[in-house]
Amino acid sequence: MELLLNRRENPRISLMQSIEFAVTTSFEHAVLKTLGTGGLCFVTSAPPQVGRQLLLRFEIPGHDQVIHAIGVIVWSRPVNAQHAEVGIRFIGLREDSLDRLRKLCQAGTA
């Protein structure tokens, strides 16, 4: 019998909604796939390099206020010939935004 361990330190939820990210000054559109208190995953046709810092802005279900965060790309993998998944670890997130993410993830984890 083989045990599979969850390497995530923080619970996360599955979502499929719009997110925007910027490596420099202009924001790109992507699709948010999973979201947790420690980071997120999105799908994009133009993945930045691992190690790059990004500005992020997105909404979460049940809240009208946009969350602004800073993250670093910790991994990237192709989904198909046109798209890649990108894993982000938050390195800058306001405390009130973190509280909203905690509540959302406690309501339903993935």
N, C-alpha and C positions, 0 to 999 in steps of 0.2 A: 504494500500500500504506500503510495507516494503522497506526501502532504505538500500542498502549495501554500506558501506563506505570502501574506499581503505585505509588501514592503512600504506601503504608505503609512506615514505617521499621523496623518489627519484624514478624517472621513471626507468623502466628496460625493457629489450628486451628478447624475447625468443630465445634460441639457443639450438642446440643439437650437441655438439662437445666435444672433449677430453679436460680434465683438469687433472692436477696432484696436489696432496696434500701430505704433510708430517707432521706427529705429532712429529717425532723425526728426524732421518737423512735420511731414505729411502723414496722415493716418491711412492705413490700409484696412480693408474689410476682410473678415474671416468668419468662421463658424465656431462658436464656443461649443465644446463637446463635453468636458467635465469641469467641475468647479469645486474647490475645497478651500479651507482656511489657509493652507500652505501654498496653494498655487492652482493652476488650471491647465487644460489642454485645449488647443484649438486646431482647426483644419484650415489650411491656406494653400493657395497656388503659388505663393512666393515666400517660402520659409527663409527667415534670416539665419545666420550662422549660430551654432551652439556657442554659448558664452556671451552673446550680445545682450545688452540691456534694452528693454523696451518700455515705452509708455503704453499703458492699457486703459481702455475705458469700455465699460459694459454695464448693463442693467441686470438686476436679479429679479426673479418672479416675486410679485407682491410688493415691490418698492418702485417708486417713481424716480428716485434720485439715482443719478449715474455714479458708478464707482470708478474712481481714478486710482491707478496703482502703478508701481514700478516693478518690473520682473526681470529675471534673467533666464535665458533659454538654457535648459539643462539637457534636453534631448530633442531629436527630430528624426522622424522615420517616414518613408514614403508610404502612401496609402494606395496610390495608383500612379500612372504616368504623369498626371496633371496636378496631384495634390499630395501634401504631406501633413502629418500630425506634428504638433510642436508642443513640448512640455515646458511649462513655465513655473519657476519658483518665485513667489513674491519676496521682494526685498524692501518694498516701501508700500505700506497700506495704512490708512488712517484707522484709529482704534474703533470709531463708530462703524466703519465699513467692515472691519474684522468681526465685530459683534453681529452685524447683519448676516455675514457669511456663516458664523457659528450657528445661529438660529436656523438658517436655511438648511444646513447640513444635518443638524440634529433632527429636523422634521422628516428627513428621508435621505439615507445614504445609499451610495452606489458603489 
